[in-house]
């Protein structure tokens, strides 16, 4: 995947004029926020109506874990604007980098 990002995705990345990162405090927070969304869907649609239980949600989010953890560690240094969020999704820091 990293090789693809360095080669095949260069044309896509070249189209980005300004990069804004919404930085979650941790991957655990990302999971908790996604679980909260799922619980709201279940309350609205009912369990099993296109919703996921905890095991299904863990399996689903595992597909994005490696990329998310890497972005949490590295993307902040390349983003033009960094919006750091706390556990309650409030902005705890806002940084703009000079060009």
C-alpha positions in Angstrom: 0.0 0.0 0.0 2.8 2.4 0.9 4.3 1.8 -2.5 1.0 2.6 -4.2 0.8 5.9 -2.2 4.3 6.8 -3.5 3.6 6.0 -7.1 0.1 5.4 -8.3 -1.5 8.1 -6.1 0.8 10.9 -7.1 -1.6 12.2 -9.7 -4.3 12.4 -7.1 -2.1 14.0 -4.5 -0.9 16.6 -7.1 -4.5 17.9 -7.3 -4.6 18.8 -3.6 -4.2 22.5 -3.1 -4.7 22.7 0.6 -4.7 19.8 3.2 -6.7 20.1 6.4 -6.3 17.3 9.0 -8.9 16.7 11.7 -6.8 14.9 14.2 -8.5 12.7 16.7 -6.8 12.2 20.1 -6.3 8.4 19.4 -7.5 5.5 17.5 -9.6 4.4 20.5 -11.5 7.7 20.2 -12.0 7.1 16.4 -13.5 3.7 17.3 -15.7 5.2 20.1 -17.0 7.9 17.8 -17.8 5.3 15.1 -19.6 3.1 17.7 -21.6 6.1 18.8 -22.7 6.6 15.2 -23.7 3.0 14.9 -25.7 3.2 18.1 -27.6 6.1 16.7 -28.3 4.2 13.5 -29.6 1.2 15.5 -31.9 3.5 17.5 -33.2 4.9 14.2 -33.4 1.7 12.1 -33.2 -1.2 14.5 -30.5 -3.8 15.0 -29.6 -5.7 11.8 -31.2 -3.2 9.4 -27.9 -2.4 7.8 -26.3 -1.8 11.2 -23.4 -3.5 12.9 -23.1 -5.2 16.3 -19.8 -4.6 18.2 -18.0 -7.6 16.6 -19.0 -6.5 13.1 -17.9 -2.9 13.9 -14.5 -4.1 15.2 -14.1 -6.1 12.0 -15.1 -3.1 9.8 -13.0 -0.5 11.5 -9.9 -2.9 11.5 -9.7 -2.3 7.7 -8.9 1.4 8.4 -6.8 1.0 11.6 -3.3 0.9 10.1 -3.9 3.9 7.8 -5.6 5.8 10.6 -2.8 5.2 13.0 -0.2 6.1 10.4 -2.1 9.4 9.6 -2.4 10.2 13.3 1.4 9.9 13.6 2.6 11.5 10.3 -0.1 13.6 8.5 0.0 16.5 11.0 3.5 17.4 9.8 2.4 17.8 6.2 -1.1 19.3 6.6 -1.5 23.0 5.8 -4.0 23.3 8.6 -4.2 21.0 11.7 -7.5 20.9 13.7 -6.8 18.9 16.9 -9.9 17.4 18.5 -10.3 16.3 22.1 -12.3 13.3 23.2 -15.6 15.3 23.0 -14.8 16.3 19.4 -14.2 19.8 20.4 -11.3 21.8 18.8 -8.5 21.8 21.3 -5.9 23.4 19.0 -6.0 25.0 15.5 -2.7 25.5 13.6 -2.1 27.0 10.2 1.3 26.5 8.6 2.9 29.1 6.5 3.5 28.2 2.9 
